[in-house]
Amino acid sequence: MPIVPQVKCRRCGATFSSLSSRCPNCGTRRVSQSSRTPGTTPSTVKGTAAYDRAAANTKWQMIFGLILVVAVILAVIIMVSTGIDGSGSAAKTPRATVQVSTEPVVETPVVTPTQMPTVESVIITYYGTPKDDVTMEVGTEPLAFTASVTPRDLQDVAANTVWSSSDETVITVSRTDDGGCEVTAVGSGTATLTCTVFGVSAQCIFRTWSK
């Protein structure tokens, strides 16, 4: 064991005599320890195992810090890109406008279709006598005709009876208030008088002549 105490350089870790005021290796001035100043920890002394471990820890901390910084930068880039794309699509897509009507809702009444009555037969009559062929002189008084409908108990027959002429240059037809008609011969020839009741028709041929 040496008589003169040895000290270790706080900078390079070399051992030298406590009588020297400077480190012979690096020239660092030796600082005497006071009772109030804590001594140098092993992790701060170069060449010690604690110093090597501290350096390794610092290296890994720097690597992890760099990775964390890169991850944060990537996350910010992704968020900014997503925000730009979202604003662009929102600008291109028009917003649907919802219009609220303040007018009262009026219910449309449901109209039940009226069923057409079933007509078995229609006959054209002249004063109660069925007629399907009539000869008539031009210029004479009009002849009155009515429609005989079966069954007899049908409602609104007169209002639903329609008379027509196939040729109004031969005969003309005038409807009467009771649902019948008056036929007038206006020219020589042949024409057909048609009577239709609830979709069922009857016909009578008119042969007209003039002097």
Secondary structure, DSSP 8 states (H G I E B T S, - for coil): --SS-EEE-TTT--EEETT-SB-TTT--B-----SSS----GGGSTTSHHHHHHHHHHHHHHHHHHHHHHHHHHHHHHHHHHHHHHHHHHHHS---------S-----------------EEEEEETTEE-SEEEEETTS--EEEEEEEESTT-SSTGGGEEEEES-TTTEEEEE-TTS-EEEEE-SSEEEEEEEEETTEEEEEEEEEE--
